[in-house]
Amino acid sequence: MASATVRGRVRWVDVLKGVLIVLVILGHAVQGLAADATLAAHPHIQGIRIVKDVIYGFHMPAFFVVSGFFAGGLWRKDMAQELKKKLRRLVKPYFIWGFLTACGMQVMSSFTNKGEGLRDFLCSPVVPFSQFWYLYVLFFMFLLHCGLSAVLRRYADRALLCLSIVLYVAQPLVPDVWMLHDFCNHAVYYALGMCVFSPLDAFASGTGEASASTSHKSETAVLLGTQGGASLLYGRCCAFLGAAMGFGGAYVASVLISRTNGVVATALERFGAESLALYVTHLLAVQGLRIVLVRLLHVDNLWLVALTATALGAALCWAFIQLTKRVGLYRFLF
């Protein structure tokens, strides 16, 4: 069965992005509950914390893997044009939605756990703001990739791969300033995404053959071998293996779902196609719903709160995204 593509999109990739964005939304729902000091003695809180830890163990590394899927071979492309795309795709929503989210947080500051607001947003050019750290770090990964591509040309992808392994291993020794910890911790997954897309797509399509244009078998072997040695370092082994296992589970589930034509597959595919828009809009909806359910309506079942905030928050964001398309605001906001 050939890998399904629509207008240049790969279906299983969109389904995978849909799975991951649902996990991001659920993760923020349970994180808000786990961090709420008023719920510390709640009988459900331990289970909520376990779910939060599991999701946070792999969902963002998995997103960086997906971000690296089509990043290989940058040296062949018009890098000035690629930079314009990244400015539009990453930097614009970072500041627009960072500001809107900061305004919402400022209004709800008496109810939120961290109390972030406009003061934090003013520092966002140099200090990644809230969940938008992902866009911030990803943009600087792209800049590093551009620099390596300009200097090393065809060897840039391999150089980024090797450098990312060193950064990952050295991350505990790196000062916790600016975005360095997040960069060192996630660059390896971005590089890994460049390496593994072709074999993953071959498996998903059932052909068993990786395309020559995107195959990086030798780089993948180097990465896995080096990571095997690096895993001897305390803590890095668990982090990497946990992320790898979580990504593997999400990938297998996405491939199986993408081979169906049901409501779930269609919904996840559409969510995946709008994953960035959902990512930047969901926090206010989810945390607002959590506050309403826990603080105002006094719903005592935390699992009901988490699932309701996730489902209703995702639905509200999806409706908002569709509305912006109808009124012509989508291209300005996203």
C-alpha positions in Angstrom: 0.0 0.0 0.0 1.5 3.3 -1.1 1.9 6.1 1.4 -1.1 8.3 1.1 -0.4 11.9 0.1 -2.7 14.8 -0.5 -1.3 18.0 -2.1 2.2 17.0 -1.1 1.2 16.0 2.5 2.0 12.5 3.9 -1.1 11.2 5.7 0.6 9.2 8.4 2.7 12.3 9.3 -0.4 14.4 9.7 -2.0 11.7 11.8 1.1 11.5 13.9 1.1 15.3 14.4 -2.6 15.0 15.3 -1.8 12.4 17.9 1.0 14.5 19.3 -1.1 17.7 19.5 -3.8 15.9 21.3 -1.2 14.7 23.8 0.1 18.3 24.1 -3.4 19.6 25.0 -4.0 16.7 27.4 -0.5 17.3 28.9 -1.3 20.9 29.6 -4.7 20.0 31.1 -3.1 17.5 33.6 -0.1 19.7 34.2 -2.3 22.5 35.4 -4.1 20.2 37.8 -0.8 18.6 39.0 0.6 22.1 39.7 -2.5 23.4 41.5 -1.5 23.6 45.2 -5.2 23.5 46.3 -5.4 19.9 44.8 -2.3 18.5 46.6 -4.4 16.3 48.9 -6.9 15.2 46.2 -7.1 11.4 45.9 -6.7 11.5 42.1 -3.7 13.8 42.1 -1.1 11.0 42.1 -2.6 9.4 39.0 -2.8 12.8 37.3 0.9 13.4 38.0 1.9 10.0 36.6 0.0 10.7 33.3 1.7 14.1 33.2 5.1 12.6 33.7 4.5 10.0 31.0 3.3 12.5 28.4 6.1 15.0 29.2 8.6 12.3 28.8 8.3 12.1 25.1 5.7 14.4 23.5 8.0 17.4 22.8 11.0 15.2 21.7 8.6 13.6 19.3 7.5 16.9 17.9 11.2 17.8 17.3 11.6 14.5 15.4 8.6 15.4 13.2 10.0 18.9 12.7 13.2 17.3 11.4 11.4 15.0 8.9 11.7 17.3 5.9 14.6 19.4 7.1 17.4 17.4 5.4 19.3 18.7 2.4 18.9 22.3 3.4 22.1 23.2 1.4 20.2 22.3 -1.8 17.5 24.9 -1.2 17.3 28.7 -1.4 18.1 29.5 2.2 16.9 33.1 2.0 13.5 31.8 0.9 13.6 29.1 3.7 14.4 31.8 6.2 11.4 33.9 5.1 9.2 30.8 5.6 10.5 30.2 9.1 10.0 33.8 10.1 6.4 33.5 8.9 5.9 30.0 10.3 7.6 30.3 13.7 8.5 33.8 14.6 5.2 35.5 13.7 3.0 33.2 15.8 5.6 33.2 18.6 5.1 36.9 19.1 1.4 37.3 18.1 0.2 34.4 20.3 2.7 35.0 23.0 1.3 38.5 23.4 -2.4 37.2 23.3 -1.6 34.4 25.8 0.2 36.9 28.1 -2.8 39.1 28.1 -5.0 36.2 29.0 -2.6 35.1 31.7 -2.5 38.6 33.1 -6.3 38.7 33.4 -6.4 35.2 35.0 -3.2 35.7 37.1 -5.0 35.2 40.4 -6.2 31.8 39.3 -3.1 30.5 37.4 -0.3 28.5 39.0 2.7 30.4 37.7 1.1 33.8 37.3 2.9 34.6 34.0 1.8 37.7 32.2 2.8 40.7 30.2 6.0 41.3 32.1 7.2 37.8 31.1 6.2 38.5 27.5 8.3 41.6 27.3 11.3 39.4 27.9 10.3 36.9 25.2 12.9 38.0 22.6 15.6 36.7 25.0 13.7 34.4 27.3 11.4 31.9 25.7 7.8 32.5 26.9 5.5 29.8 28.2 4.8 26.9 25.8 6.1 28.9 22.9 9.6 27.9 23.8 9.2 25.1 21.2 8.9 27.7 18.4 11.8 29.7 19.8 14.2 26.7 20.1 13.1 25.3 16.7 13.9 28.6 15.0 17.4 28.7 16.4 18.0 25.0 15.4 17.0 26.1 11.9 19.5 29.0 12.0 22.3 26.6 13.2 21.3 24.2 10.4 21.5 27.1 7.9 24.9 28.1 9.1 26.3 24.6 8.8 24.7 24.2 5.4 26.3 27.4 4.1 29.7 26.3 5.2 29.7 22.6 4.9 27.1 22.1 2.1 26.4 18.4 1.6 28.1 17.5 5.0 25.9 19.8 7.0 23.3 17.2 8.0 26.0 14.9 9.3 27.7 17.7 11.1 24.4 18.7 12.8 23.8 15.1 13.8 27.2 14.7 15.4 27.1 18.1 17.1 23.6 17.3 18.5 24.8 14.1 20.0 27.6 15.9 21.8 25.2 18.6 23.0 22.7 15.9 24.2 25.4 14.1 26.2 26.9 17.3 27.6 23.5 18.9 28.5 23.8 18.3 32.3 27.1 20.2 32.2 25.7 23.1 30.2 24.8 26.3 32.2 21.0 26.7 32.6 20.9 30.1 30.8 18.9 31.4 27.9 17.5 28.4 26.0 20.7 26.2 26.2 19.2 23.4 28.2 16.2 23.0 25.9 18.4 23.4 22.8 20.9 20.7 23.9 18.1 18.4 25.0 16.1 18.5 21.8 18.5 19.1 18.9 19.3 15.4 18.7 15.7 14.6 18.1 15.5 17.2 15.3 18.6 15.6 13.7 17.2 12.2 14.2 14.1 13.2 12.4 16.2 14.0 9.3 17.7 10.5 9.5 14.7 8.3 10.1 11.9 9.8 7.9 12.7 7.7 4.9 12.7 4.3 6.6 9.7 5.2 8.7 7.8 6.2 5.5 8.9 3.0 3.8 7.4 1.0 6.7 4.3 3.1 6.8 3.8 2.6 3.0 4.5 -1.1 3.2 7.2 -0.9 0.5 10.1 -1.7 2.7 12.3 0.5 0.6 13.7 3.9 1.6 13.9 6.6 -1.1 17.4 7.5 -2.1 16.8 11.2 -1.8 16.0 11.1 1.9 17.9 8.0 3.1 20.4 8.6 5.9 21.1 5.0 7.0 24.7 5.6 7.9 23.9 8.7 9.9 21.1 6.8 11.8 23.5 4.0 12.6 26.0 6.5 13.9 23.4 8.2 16.0 22.0 5.0 17.5 25.5 3.7 18.2 26.7 6.9 19.8 23.5 7.2 21.8 24.0 3.6 23.1 27.4 4.7 24.5 26.0 7.9 25.8 23.2 6.1 27.6 25.8 4.9 30.1 25.6 8.3 31.6 23.2 8.4 34.4 19.9 10.0 33.6 20.5 10.4 29.8 19.7 6.8 29.2 16.2 7.0 30.7 15.4 10.3 29.0 16.4 9.1 25.6 14.9 5.6 25.8 11.7 7.0 27.3 11.4 9.5 24.4 12.2 6.8 21.8 9.7 4.4 23.2 7.0 7.1 23.4 7.7 8.2 19.9 7.7 4.6 18.7 4.3 4.0 20.2 2.8 7.2 18.7 4.3 6.3 15.3 3.0 2.8 15.2 -0.5 4.0 16.4 -0.4 6.7 13.7 0.5 4.3 10.9 -2.3 1.9 11.9 -4.8 4.7 12.2 -3.8 6.3 8.9 -4.6 3.0 7.1 -8.2 3.4 8.1 -10.8 5.9 6.9 -12.9 6.3 10.0 -13.8 9.4 11.9 -10.8 9.1 14.3 -8.3 9.0 11.4 -9.9 11.9 9.6 -10.1 14.0 12.8 -6.4 13.3 13.7 -5.3 14.0 10.1 -7.1 17.4 10.1 -5.7 18.2 13.6 -2.2 17.3 12.4 -2.5 19.6 9.4 -3.4 22.5 11.8 -1.0 21.3 14.6 0.8 24.7 14.8 -2.4 26.7 15.0 -3.7 24.3 17.7 -0.4 24.5 19.5 -0.4 28.3 19.8 -4.1 28.7 20.7 -4.9 25.8 23.0 -3.3 27.0 26.3 -5.8 29.7 27.1 -8.7 27.5 26.3 -7.5 24.6 28.3 -6.4 26.5 31.4 -9.5 28.7 31.2 -11.7 25.6 31.2 -9.7 24.1 34.1 -10.3 27.2 36.1 -14.0 27.2 35.4 -14.4 23.5 36.1 -12.3 23.4 39.3 -12.6 26.8 40.8 -16.0 28.0 39.7 -18.1 24.8 39.2 -16.2 22.8 41.8 -16.0 19.6 39.8 -14.4 17.1 42.1 -13.4 14.4 39.6 -10.0 15.5 38.2 -10.1 12.9 35.4 -13.4 14.4 34.2 -11.8 17.9 34.4 -8.7 16.8 32.4 -10.7 15.0 29.7 -13.3 17.7 29.4 -10.7 20.5 29.2 -8.8 18.5 26.6 -11.8 17.7 24.4 -13.7 21.0 24.7 -10.5 23.0 24.5 -9.5 21.3 21.3 -13.0 21.8 19.9 -13.1 25.5 20.8 -9.6 26.0 19.2 -10.6 24.2 16.1 -13.8 26.2 15.8 -11.8 29.4 16.2 -9.2 28.4 13.6 -12.0 27.7 11.1 -13.6 31.0 11.9 -10.4 32.8 11.2 -10.3 31.2 7.8 -13.8 32.3 7.0 -13.2 35.9 7.9 -9.8 36.1 6.3 -7.7 36.4 9.5 -5.9 33.1 9.3 -2.9 34.3 7.3 -2.4 37.2 9.7 -2.7 35.2 12.9 -0.9 32.0 11.8 
